[in-house]
Amino acid sequence: MSPVRPEATPLRVVLSLLLAGVFAVLTITPAQAAAYRYWVFYQLTDGAWAFAQKGSDQTVPADGSVEGWRFAVGDEQSTRFPRAVLTFDELCAATPAAAGQKRVGLVVDYGRPADAADSATPPEPTALCASVPTAATSTDVLATAGELRTEKGLVCGVNGYPATDCAGEVKEVSAEAQAADTPVTIAAPAAATPTPAAVATPISAQPAAEATSSSAGTVAAYVIAGLAVLALIAYLVLRSRRRAGSPS
């Protein structure tokens, strides 16, 4: 076996450093999360909004529940809650119970202009008490807020908003859409607000949605990977030539 020549050591060192750089960049570069513009379904749990564990078609809320919907731009790294919380008592205190019916509080937040596809001004957030049959699903509850536009089980539009599109992907999320929410006040149904105490309590502003990851890091990783491959090829060619020139 031919001894390792000293001049081959620098090439191996360079190759090792390049490969280490590739792995480091690929490790620290976050994957670019896809963002979508869509309606999100929540349930009020212990006085705070929580993401629903099932779709609205598969959820049958109990009497006394409160549900919320929010239209926004988001991805798996960001959460956009309805921007105000109303309790069941605030929503349904003036709605009497009826045989065969249940009462479910409902908050519908149409989002901000920054959440709209064309920066249009969305309808004002609204709240109501839905009195529906006991077997009604959460989709049925939402339908009390206005006509629904659905597609393949997804809620695409509520009361005409938005008029088109259904959970469309957003290629670039604007800075305004990434910004933190500003709490709003949503008045409870008029019949249920005999005193100021029945006014909605704004929730704290949610953390700003994380900015969509730049593709610059990914490009850098590919450049480094390409350099590493070229260095590897050069090393193999050089080693092959050295072996060919070595005496048997």
Secondary structure, DSSP 8 states (H G I E B T S, - for coil): -----GGGHHHHHHHHHHHHHHHHHHHHS-----EEEEEEEEEEETTEEEE-SS-TTT----TT-EEEEEEEEE-TT-----SEE--HHHHHTTS---TTEEEEEEEEE---GGGSTT-------EEEEEEEETT--HHHHHHTTS-EEEETTEEEEETTBSSS-SSEEESS--HHHHS-------B--GGG-SSGGGB-EE------------SHHHHHHHHHHHHHHHHHHHHHHHHHHHHHHS--
